[in-house]
Amino acid sequence: MEKRYLLYGRNRQVFLDGLQRYQDRGVLIFIDRKKADPKDWIRILEVQPDGSFYMGDYVMEEVIAKGDDMRQSEILCEDSETYETQKKYKVLKEIRFDRVYHR
């Protein structure tokens, strides 16, 4: 039986290129709780015979920037004045695709 997909042609390529851009920026891509390589990404677009489908979860991480410094992972800071002047950002850390079932 030939596999069917949710996206074809240009739409599929736009989606996969978008995932590649995320990965190029350091975002980890997981499918079924395993780190996925670009060759595996097409699986999330397959039409499943049991009616299930892959849904993406976007996992954010809080980072703190001090002045013009580069963003760093969250830092514990004992000096409350310094802590209050730090800028907090949320950045995308992971995209997790897991199969879900509609009842």
FENRA-V526383 format. One line per field, one symbol per residue. burial: + if it has 16 or more other ideal C-beta (glycine too) atoms within 10 Angstrom, else -. Layout:
burial->???
This chain:
burial->--------------++--+---+---+-+++----+----+-+++-------++--------++---------------------+--------+++------
